[in-house]
Amino acid sequence: MEHPSSLKSHSVLARFAFIGLFLLLGVLLFWQSLFFDLTLLDDQVWIFDKHWLLKDFTKMKDIFLNPDLVSAVFYRPVLSLSFMLDAQLYGQNLLGYHLTNILIHVLNSGLLFIFFLRLNFTKEQSLWASLIFLAHPALTQAVVWIPGRTDSLLAIFVLLSLLCWLDFLQSNRWGMFLLQNLFFVLALFTKETAVVVPLFYVLLLLVVAVPRAALQRLHFYFGAWGVLLISWLVIRSLVLGHGLGVPLAQALPKSLLNLPSLITYLGKVFFPFNLSPFPLLQDLHPWYGLAAFTVLVVLWKRSPQKRRRVMMLGLLWYLLFLLPSLFISFVDHEYRLYLPIIGILLFLFETDLVKKILQFENLKYLLMSVSVVGLAVLTFQYSQNYQGPFSFWKDAVEHSPHCALAHKNLGVVYYLKSDYPAAIDEYQKALQLNDQEPMVYNNLGLIYAAANQVELAEQAYQNEIKLNPEYASAHFNLGLLYFRENKIEQAIASLQKAVAIDPYLFQAYYQLASIYHRNGQPDQAKQCVEKLALWGQPIPEELKIYLLERGVEGKGQ
C-alpha cells in the first residue's frame, strides 16, 4: 500500500501533466496566430486608437467611469483592464495580445476539465470534453481575433465562480462563497451575459449532492446575489446614462429575428463546416442546424431518465448563455458560442452513446484522438482566414454575401491598397444591401477627395452626416475638405462639431490648432493645445514656437 504522501505527490504530478498537455496542445494549435496582423474589426481600436489611454495605468479610473471603448452601449471595464494590462506588457506588439488570447483559452480548457470532474464525470469524459472544447473550430474567433476575448475572459470568471460555489456547498467554507461572488462580479463587469449565472447556482443544486445545511440558507444566497445584481445595474446605468444601454424598442424586435440563430449556432457545434466571421441567417445552410437538433432529440430519447437531469442542465446552459447575446446583439459572431458550447458538451457526455464508446478499451482512445485531431485540423485551417485584413474580409464576403458590413470593410481594405475602383464597387454593394449602412458614404467621400472630386466628396460626407449625424469622422473629413477649399469658417464649424461629438478625436484638435495658427488666433490655438496636452499628446514644435512668440504658453510632450 502506497504511503499517503506518495499518493498526494502523484496527484500533484497528474495535475501538472494535464496543465502541460492543455498548454502544449493549445500552443501547437494556435501558434500561427501569434504572427497574425490586425483584421481591422475593432482590434485596431484596442491596440492603436486607444493606446494613449490604455498605456497609462493612472487612467484606470477612466475605464470604470466610461462606457466600453468600442461601443458606448456596453459597460465592460474588466475587459478593458485586460487590454490595459496587455498595453503595459506588450505596448503595441500584436504577438503579445494574441498570446494572451491563447493562454485564456488554454486556462478555460483546464477549468472545464475540473468542472466536469466536479460534476462527477470520469477523467476520460472530462479530458475528452475539454480537448474538444480546446480544438473546436467554432471557437476559433474567440482565440485568434483579439477582441474575441470578450467571451473567453467571461468564461474564466463564470467557471471559477461555479467551481467556488460547488466547493462551498461541499465544504461550507465561507471564503469560497466570497470568492464565488467576487468572480461573479468580475463576470458581470466583463460582459452582460453574466446576469444568468445565478440561475446556474440554483440549477447545480439539482445535479450535485448538497448538505441540508447549505439548502437551509438559500434565502441568504439569493439576497447576496440580488444585492450584487442591483448594484451592478445601478453602476452600469449611471455610467451609460440610460437603462440597459440598448434601447428596448430596438432590442426586442432584434431578439425575435435572432431566435433562429439558436438552431444555426447548434449546427456549428455539430457540423463546423459553414463558419464565417459574420454568419447571417440568409447565408447559412439551415440543414446543419436541423440535423444537429435531430441528433439532440434522438440522444435524449435514448438516454435513461436518471441521466436527463444533467442533460437538461446542458440544454439550459446552451440556451441561457446564448439568449442574452441574441437580445443585445446587432451583429452575429461565432465567438458567442464560447460559453454556450459547454452546455452541449455537458449534454453529450451524459448520453449513453459516449458512455458506451468509453467502454471499448481498444477503440475508445482511437475515437477520442480522431475526433480531437479532426477538429484541430479544421481549426488550424479556418484560423488562417484571420491572418490579415484582406483574408479576413474576403472570407467574410465569400461566406456572407448578404452582409453589408463585410462588403463595406472589404472596400476599406481595397482603399488602403489604393485600389479605388474595387473599393467603390464594394461600397456600392454594401449600399445595395443596406442603404443605411454606417460609414459607407464617408468612405466614398475619402475616395472622391483623393481623386480631387470635391463636389462628390462633399455630397458623400453630407449624406453620411444625414444618416449618421453623431459620426465624428464624417464631420472631421468634411472639415478637412473645406480647409483644402479655403472655406475656413465652414472648416472650423465642422471640426468643432467633430470634437463636440468625440472629445478624444485628437486629429481634429491638431487641425483646428493649425487653422488658428494660420489665422493668427493664439487664444483659440492655446485651447486646442491644452486639450492635447491634457491627454499627453505631443505638440508640434511650430505650434509651441507660435504660442511662445505671442506670450501664450503651450504645454505638451
C-alpha positions in Angstrom: 0.0 0.0 0.0 1.4 3.4 -1.0 2.1 6.0 1.6 -0.4 8.9 1.7 2.4 11.4 0.9 3.3 9.4 -2.2 -0.4 9.4 -3.3 -0.5 13.1 -2.8 2.6 13.6 -4.9 1.2 11.5 -7.7 -2.0 13.7 -7.6 0.1 16.9 -7.9 2.2 15.4 -10.8 -1.0 14.4 -12.6 -2.4 17.9 -12.3 0.8 19.4 -13.7 0.7 16.8 -16.5 -2.8 17.9 -17.5 -1.8 21.6 -17.4 1.2 20.8 -19.6 -1.0 18.9 -22.0 -3.5 21.7 -22.5 -0.8 24.3 -22.8 1.2 22.2 -25.3 -1.8 21.4 -27.5 -3.1 25.0 -27.3 0.2 26.5 -28.4 0.6 23.9 -31.2 -2.9 24.6 -32.5 -2.8 28.4 -32.4 0.9 29.3 -32.7 0.4 30.7 -36.2 -2.0 33.3 -34.8 0.9 34.8 -32.8 2.1 36.4 -36.1 -1.3 37.5 -37.4 -1.9 41.1 -38.4 -4.9 43.2 -37.5 -8.3 42.3 -39.0 -9.4 46.0 -38.8 -12.5 44.8 -36.9 -12.2 46.7 -33.6 -8.8 45.3 -32.9 -7.2 48.5 -34.2 -9.2 50.4 -31.7 -7.9 48.5 -28.7 -4.3 48.3 -29.7 -3.7 51.6 -31.6 -6.6 54.1 -31.4 -7.0 53.8 -27.6 -3.4 53.0 -26.8 -2.9 56.6 -25.5 -5.4 55.7 -22.7 -4.6 52.0 -22.1 -0.8 52.6 -21.8 -1.3 54.8 -18.7 -2.3 52.9 -15.5 -3.1 56.3 -13.9 -6.1 56.5 -16.2 -7.6 53.3 -14.8 -10.4 55.3 -13.2 -11.5 56.4 -16.7 -12.0 52.8 -17.6 -14.6 52.5 -14.8 -16.2 55.8 -15.3 -16.8 55.5 -19.0 -18.6 53.1 -21.4 -16.9 50.4 -23.5 -14.1 51.9 -25.6 -15.5 50.4 -28.8 -19.3 50.6 -28.3 -20.9 53.1 -26.0 -23.9 50.9 -25.4 -21.8 48.5 -23.2 -20.1 48.8 -19.9 -17.2 46.3 -19.7 -14.4 47.7 -17.5 -12.8 44.3 -16.7 -12.4 43.6 -20.4 -10.8 47.0 -20.9 -8.5 46.3 -18.0 -7.3 43.1 -19.7 -6.3 45.3 -22.7 -4.7 47.8 -20.3 -2.6 45.1 -18.8 -1.5 43.9 -22.3 -0.6 47.5 -23.2 1.8 47.6 -20.2 3.3 44.3 -21.1 3.5 44.4 -24.9 2.9 48.0 -25.9 1.5 47.7 -29.5 3.2 44.4 -30.3 0.4 42.2 -31.7 2.1 39.0 -30.7 1.6 39.7 -27.0 -2.2 40.3 -27.4 -2.5 37.0 -29.4 -0.5 35.2 -26.7 -2.9 36.4 -24.0 -5.9 35.1 -26.0 -4.2 31.7 -26.4 -3.4 31.5 -22.7 -7.0 32.5 -21.8 -8.3 29.7 -24.0 -5.9 27.1 -22.5 -6.9 28.2 -19.0 -10.6 27.7 -19.8 -9.9 24.2 -21.2 -8.2 23.3 -17.9 -11.1 24.8 -15.8 -13.6 22.9 -17.9 -11.7 19.7 -17.2 -12.0 20.4 -13.4 -15.6 21.5 -13.7 -16.6 18.2 -15.4 -14.8 16.3 -12.7 -16.7 18.2 -10.0 -19.9 17.1 -11.7 -18.9 13.5 -11.3 -17.8 12.8 -14.9 -14.9 10.4 -15.2 -11.4 11.6 -16.0 -11.7 10.2 -19.5 -15.0 12.0 -20.1 -13.7 15.2 -18.7 -10.5 15.1 -20.7 -12.3 14.3 -23.9 -14.8 17.1 -23.4 -12.0 19.6 -22.6 -9.9 18.7 -25.6 -13.0 19.0 -27.9 -13.5 22.5 -26.4 -9.8 23.4 -26.9 -9.9 22.3 -30.5 -13.4 23.2 -31.7 -13.4 25.3 -34.9 -16.5 27.3 -33.8 -14.4 28.8 -31.0 -11.6 29.9 -33.3 -12.8 33.5 -33.5 -12.6 33.8 -29.7 -8.9 32.9 -29.8 -7.3 34.3 -33.0 -9.4 37.5 -33.2 -8.0 39.7 -30.4 -11.4 41.3 -29.3 -12.9 37.8 -29.3 -11.5 37.5 -25.8 -14.8 39.2 -24.6 -16.4 35.8 -24.2 -13.3 33.7 -23.3 -12.5 36.1 -20.5 -16.1 35.9 -19.3 -15.8 32.1 -19.3 -12.9 32.2 -16.9 -14.9 34.1 -14.3 -18.0 32.1 -14.9 -16.2 28.7 -14.5 -14.3 29.9 -11.4 -17.4 31.2 -9.8 -19.3 27.9 -10.3 -16.3 25.9 -9.1 -16.1 28.0 -5.9 -19.9 27.6 -5.5 -19.6 23.8 -5.7 -16.7 23.8 -3.3 -18.6 26.0 -0.8 -21.6 23.7 -1.0 -19.5 20.7 0.0 -17.0 22.3 2.4 -19.1 25.1 3.9 -16.0 27.3 3.8 -17.3 30.9 3.6 -14.1 32.0 1.9 -15.3 30.0 -1.1 -18.6 31.8 -1.0 -16.8 35.2 -1.0 -14.6 34.1 -4.0 -17.7 32.8 -5.8 -19.3 36.2 -5.6 -16.1 38.0 -6.4 -15.8 36.0 -9.7 -19.5 36.7 -10.3 -18.9 40.4 -10.1 -15.9 40.2 -12.4 -18.0 38.3 -14.9 -20.7 41.0 -14.7 -18.1 43.7 -15.5 -16.7 41.7 -18.3 -20.0 41.1 -20.3 -23.7 41.4 -19.6 -24.3 37.7 -20.3 -23.2 37.0 -16.7 -26.7 38.1 -15.4 -27.8 34.5 -15.9 -25.1 33.0 -13.8 -27.2 32.9 -10.5 -29.7 30.6 -12.3 -26.9 28.1 -12.6 -26.1 28.4 -8.9 -29.6 27.1 -8.4 -29.6 24.5 -11.2 -26.4 23.0 -9.8 -28.3 22.2 -6.6 -30.4 19.8 -8.6 -27.5 17.8 -10.1 -25.0 17.5 -7.2 -25.3 16.2 -3.7 -25.8 19.1 -1.3 -25.7 19.1 2.5 -29.1 20.0 4.0 -27.5 22.9 6.0 -26.5 24.6 2.7 -30.0 24.3 1.4 -31.4 26.0 4.5 -29.5 29.2 3.7 -30.9 29.7 0.3 -32.7 32.9 1.2 -29.3 34.4 2.3 -27.6 33.4 -1.0 -30.5 34.9 -3.1 -30.2 38.1 -1.1 -26.4 38.3 -1.7 -26.8 37.7 -5.4 -29.7 40.2 -5.6 -27.6 42.9 -4.0 -24.7 42.3 -6.4 -27.0 42.4 -9.5 -28.8 45.5 -8.4 -25.5 47.3 -7.6 -24.2 46.3 -11.0 -27.3 47.6 -12.7 -27.1 50.9 -10.8 -23.4 51.5 -11.6 -24.0 50.5 -15.2 -26.9 52.8 -15.6 -25.1 55.7 -14.1 -22.1 55.3 -16.4 -24.1 54.7 -19.6 -26.7 57.3 -18.7 -29.7 55.2 -19.6 -31.2 51.9 -18.6 -29.7 48.8 -20.2 -27.6 50.5 -22.8 -29.5 49.1 -25.8 -32.9 50.7 -26.4 -35.7 48.2 -25.6 -37.6 49.3 -28.8 -34.6 48.1 -30.9 -33.6 45.1 -28.8 -37.0 43.3 -28.7 -37.6 43.1 -32.4 -33.9 42.2 -33.0 -34.1 39.4 -30.4 -37.1 37.9 -32.2 -35.3 38.0 -35.5 -32.3 36.3 -33.9 -34.2 33.4 -32.4 -33.5 31.1 -35.4 -29.8 31.6 -34.6 -30.4 29.1 -31.7 -30.6 26.4 -34.3 -27.9 27.7 -36.7 -25.4 28.0 -33.9 -26.3 24.5 -32.9 -25.4 23.4 -36.4 -22.0 25.0 -36.0 -21.3 22.9 -32.9 -22.0 19.5 -34.6 -21.0 20.4 -38.2 -18.4 23.2 -38.1 -18.0 23.5 -41.8 -20.0 26.6 -42.6 -18.1 29.1 -40.4 -18.0 32.8 -41.1 -17.0 36.0 -39.2 -20.5 37.3 -39.8 -22.9 34.4 -40.1 -26.2 35.9 -41.4 -29.2 33.6 -41.5 -29.9 34.1 -45.2 -26.3 32.9 -46.0 -26.3 29.8 -43.7 -27.4 26.3 -44.6 -30.4 25.5 -42.3 -29.9 21.8 -42.7 -26.9 21.7 -40.4 -28.9 23.2 -37.6 -31.9 21.0 -38.2 -29.7 17.9 -38.3 -28.0 18.9 -35.1 -31.3 19.4 -33.4 -32.4 15.9 -34.6 -29.3 14.4 -33.1 -30.1 16.0 -29.7 -33.7 14.7 -29.8 -32.6 11.1 -30.6 -29.9 11.2 -27.9 -32.4 12.5 -25.4 -34.9 9.8 -26.1 -32.3 7.0 -25.9 -30.9 8.1 -22.6 -32.3 6.8 -19.3 -34.4 9.0 -17.1 -31.7 9.2 -14.4 -29.3 11.0 -16.7 -31.7 13.5 -18.1 -31.1 15.9 -15.2 -27.6 16.7 -16.3 -28.6 16.7 -19.9 -31.3 19.2 -19.1 -28.7 21.3 -17.3 -26.6 21.2 -20.5 -29.6 22.4 -22.7 -30.4 25.2 -20.4 -26.8 26.2 -20.3 -26.7 26.4 -24.1 -29.9 28.5 -24.2 -29.4 30.8 -21.3 -25.9 31.8 -22.1 -26.8 32.4 -25.7 -30.1 34.3 -25.3 -28.6 37.5 -23.8 -26.3 37.9 -26.8 -29.3 37.5 -29.2 -31.1 40.1 -27.2 -28.5 42.8 -27.2 -26.6 41.9 -30.4 -27.0 43.6 -33.7 -24.3 41.6 -35.5 -23.8 37.8 -35.2 -20.4 36.5 -34.2 -19.2 32.9 -33.7 -17.3 33.7 -30.5 -20.7 34.0 -28.8 -20.7 30.2 -28.8 -17.8 30.1 -26.4 -19.8 29.6 -23.2 -22.9 28.0 -24.7 -21.0 25.2 -26.3 -20.1 23.9 -22.8 -23.8 23.1 -22.3 -23.8 20.9 -25.4 -20.7 19.1 -24.1 -22.5 18.5 -20.8 -25.5 17.1 -22.7 -23.4 14.9 -25.0 -21.1 13.4 -22.4 -24.0 12.4 -20.2 -25.6 10.3 -23.0 -25.5 6.6 -23.4 -23.6 6.9 -26.7 -20.5 8.5 -25.1 -20.6 6.2 -22.1 -20.7 3.1 -24.4 -17.8 4.4 -26.5 -15.7 4.7 -23.4 -16.4 1.1 -22.5 -14.4 -0.1 -25.6 -10.9 -0.4 -24.2 -9.2 -0.8 -27.5 -11.3 1.6 -29.5 -12.1 4.5 -27.3 -8.7 6.2 -27.4 -8.7 5.9 -31.2 -12.1 7.6 -31.4 -11.1 10.3 -28.9 -7.9 11.0 -30.9 -9.6 11.1 -34.3 -12.4 13.4 -33.1 -10.0 15.9 -31.4 -7.4 15.8 -34.3 -10.1 16.2 -36.9 -11.5 19.3 -35.1 -7.9 20.6 -34.7 -7.2 20.4 -38.4 -10.4 22.3 -39.2 -9.5 24.9 -36.6 -5.9 25.3 -37.9 -7.2 25.8 -41.5 -10.0 28.2 -40.5 -7.8 30.4 -38.4 -5.8 31.3 -41.4 -8.6 33.5 -42.5 -7.8 35.8 -39.6 -4.2 36.4 -40.6 -4.8 39.8 -42.0 -7.5 42.3 -43.1 -7.7 41.2 -46.7 -8.0 37.5 -46.0 -10.5 38.2 -43.1 -12.9 40.4 -45.1 -12.5 38.4 -48.3 -13.6 35.3 -46.4 -16.5 37.3 -44.7 -17.8 38.4 -48.1 -17.5 34.9 -49.6 -19.4 33.2 -46.8 -21.8 36.0 -46.0 -22.5 37.8 -49.3 -25.6 39.4 -47.9 -23.6 41.2 -45.1 -23.3 44.9 -45.9 -20.7 45.4 -43.2 -18.5 42.8 -44.8 -18.6 44.5 -48.2 -18.0 47.9 -46.6 -14.9 46.8 -44.8 -13.6 44.8 -47.7 -13.9 48.2 -49.5 -11.8 49.8 -46.8 -9.1 47.2 -47.4 -9.1 47.9 -51.1 -9.0 51.7 -50.3 -5.9 51.1 -48.1 -4.3 49.2 -51.0 -5.2 52.3 -53.3 -7.4 50.1 -55.4 -10.1 52.7 -55.6 -12.3 51.1 -58.3 -12.6 47.8 -56.3 -13.3 49.8 -53.1 -16.1 51.8 -54.8 -17.6 48.5 -56.1 -17.7 47.0 -52.6 -19.2 50.2 -51.1 -21.9 50.2 -53.8 -22.7 46.5 -53.0 -22.9 47.5 -49.3 -25.4 50.3 -50.1 -27.5 47.9 -52.3 -27.8 45.6 -49.4 -28.4 48.3 -46.8 -28.7 51.9 -47.9 -28.5 52.9 -44.2 -25.1 51.1 -43.6 -23.0 53.5 -41.5 -19.7 54.9 -42.7 -20.1 53.9 -46.4 -20.7 57.4 -47.7 -17.9 58.7 -45.5 -15.6 56.1 -47.1 -16.8 57.1 -50.6 -16.0 60.7 -49.7 -12.4 59.8 -48.9 -12.0 58.3 -52.4 -13.6 61.2 -54.1 -11.4 63.6 -52.1 -8.3 61.6 -53.0 -9.3 61.9 -56.7 -9.9 65.7 -56.2 -13.6 65.3 -57.0 -14.6 67.9 -54.4 -18.3 68.2 -55.1 -18.8 64.4 -55.0 -16.7 64.2 -51.8 -18.7 67.0 -50.1 -22.0 65.3 -51.1 -20.9 62.0 -49.8 -19.9 63.4 -46.4 -23.2 65.3 -46.2 -25.0 62.0 -46.9 -23.1 60.3 -44.2 -23.9 63.1 -41.7 -27.6 62.9 -42.7 -27.7 59.2 -42.0 -25.3 59.2 -39.1 -25.2 62.7 -37.5 -23.2 61.5 -34.5 -20.3 60.1 -36.6 -17.4 62.4 -35.7 -15.1 61.3 -38.5 -17.6 62.4 -41.2 -17.6 66.0 -39.7 -13.8 65.8 -39.4 -13.3 64.8 -43.0 -15.8 67.4 -44.2 -13.8 70.0 -42.2 -10.6 68.9 -43.9 -12.3 69.2 -47.3 -13.5 72.7 -46.5 -10.0 73.7 -45.4 -8.5 72.4 -48.7 -11.0 74.6 -50.5 -10.1 77.6 -48.3 -13.6 77.7 -46.7 -12.1 78.5 -43.3 -15.3 79.3 -41.4 -17.0 76.1 -42.6 -13.9 74.1 -41.9 -13.8 75.4 -38.3 -17.5 74.7 -37.8 -17.2 71.1 -39.0 -14.1 70.4 -36.9 -15.7 71.9 -33.8 -18.7 69.7 -34.4 -16.4 66.7 -34.6 -14.7 67.3 -31.3 -18.0 68.1 -29.7 -19.1 64.5 -30.6 -15.8 62.9 -29.9 -13.7 64.8 -27.4 -10.8 62.4 -28.0 -10.6 63.0 -31.7 -7.1 64.4 -31.5 -6.6 64.9 -35.3 -9.4 67.4 -35.2 -7.7 69.4 -32.4 -4.4 69.4 -34.4 -6.2 70.6 -37.5 -8.1 73.3 -35.5 -4.8 74.5 -33.8 -3.2 74.7 -37.2 -6.0 76.7 -38.7 -6.0 79.1 -35.7 -2.2 79.3 -36.1 -2.5 80.4 -39.7 -5.3 82.9 -38.8 -3.3 84.5 -36.0 -5.7 83.4 -33.3 -3.4 82.4 -30.4 -6.0 82.1 -27.7 -8.1 79.6 -29.7 -4.9 77.7 -30.7 -3.9 77.6 -27.0 -7.3 76.0 -26.1 -6.7 73.2 -28.6 -3.1 72.7 -27.4 -4.3 72.4 -23.8 -6.8 69.7 -24.8 -4.0 67.8 -26.5 -1.6 68.2 -23.5 -4.4 67.1 -21.1 -4.3 63.6 -22.7 -0.5 63.5 -23.1 -0.5 64.1 -26.9 2.7 65.5 -28.5 2.5 69.2 -29.6 4.1 70.1 -32.9 7.1 72.4 -32.5 5.7 75.1 -34.8 2.7 75.4 -32.5 4.9 75.7 -29.4 7.0 78.3 -31.0 4.0 80.2 -32.4 2.3 80.4 -28.9 5.5 81.3 -27.1 6.1 84.2 -29.6 2.8 85.6 -28.7 3.2 85.2 -24.9 0.9 82.2 -24.7 2.4 79.0 -23.2 1.5 75.8 -25.0 2.3 72.8 -22.9 2.8 69.3 -24.2 5.2 66.5 -24.8 
